[in-house]
Each structure stands twice: as C-alpha cells, then as structure tokens.
C-alpha cells in the first residue's frame, strides 16, 4: 500500500513539474518601434498592439505585428506606409517565429541571439536578433533591435521619393511577458 501511495505521489509531482514547464508566457501589448533617418525628414512609428508568445523551456518565441497599428507623427506618413510601402490591405501582419540560442531559464539577465524567420509582405528571411532577456518575479522581459533592409522585403520606393526613404530601417522591440492563462 505504501509503495502505491509513494508511486502516486511521485507521479503527481513529476507530471505537475512537466506541465509547469510547458506553460507559455504571453505579451498582448508589446511595443515595436521603427526609425528611418534621411536628410529630408526622419520617419518614426510606434506600435503598442503586438502579440507575442514565449516558452522558456523550448526557447521558442513567436511575434505577430498588426501593420495598421503603427502610429506616426503625421497622418500622411501613416497613409503612405500602409497604402504604398507595406500594402497593409494585402499584407496585414508581419510575423516572427524563432528560437533563443543557448537560453538558460535560471539566469536572471542574459544577452542572447534569437534566430528565426521574419515575414514581411509575404517575404520570409531567416534573421539573427541580439536581445536581452530578463527573468522577473512576474515573468520575462525581452528587448532588442534589428535592421530591416527594404530591398529584402520587396518594399518598392518610387525613384522620386528614394531620397526620402532610408534603405535600412531600425526596428526596436520591448516585450513584457506574463504567464499565459488557458
């Protein structure tokens, strides 16, 4: 009888630990900002409606960015971004799916490479992103930056406007994850 009780207790402990390790963390209002410098004028936009999932045990991360949620200083910039460059009606989201290289869930703060596939305008490229991951009492924070080359993602700029648009866009992100409640 005691062996059965011990077996049941060990089984319960084992399965509760396994199920605890498969829990994802979620960020429903992550922030993605982009900046483009040109001699004519700088272009900057912020999006606070970015959805991301992170699983520290599998080291996987996924991000979905609604393109129309970017907020610009000038409405004309927003219109050009959505209608001419990103074509948000045809390509409403940008996505990233990847894995953190050499992530250790026991380290409080670490800088790691996130390698994965970034899709923008139906074009997917494998990229490496340098990110800082911080473990908090409530979950995790992941911040970082990457450069996006507009030629890589079929973003066409008319020759007349090419001096106004940088060929390289600096993208930064900040995600604060909390446990995902199913």
HELIX and SHEET records of a PDB file:
HELIX    1   1 UNK A    2  UNK A   21  1                                  20    
HELIX    2   2 UNK A   67  UNK A   69  5                                   3    
HELIX    3   3 UNK A   75  UNK A   80  1                                   6    
HELIX    4   4 UNK A   81  UNK A   85  3                                   5    
HELIX    5   5 UNK A  150  UNK A  153  5                                   4    
HELIX    6   6 UNK A  162  UNK A  164  5                                   3    
SHEET    1   A 9 UNK A  71  UNK A  72  0                                        
SHEET    2   A 9 UNK A  43  UNK A  55 -1                                        
SHEET    3   A 9 UNK A  25  UNK A  36 -1                                        
SHEET    4   A 9 UNK A 168  UNK A 179 -1                                        
SHEET    5   A 9 UNK A 139  UNK A 149 -1                                        
SHEET    6   A 9 UNK A 123  UNK A 135 -1                                        
SHEET    7   A 9 UNK A 109  UNK A 120 -1                                        
SHEET    8   A 9 UNK A  93  UNK A 100 -1                                        
SHEET    9   A 9 UNK A  60  UNK A  66 -1                                        
END                                                                             
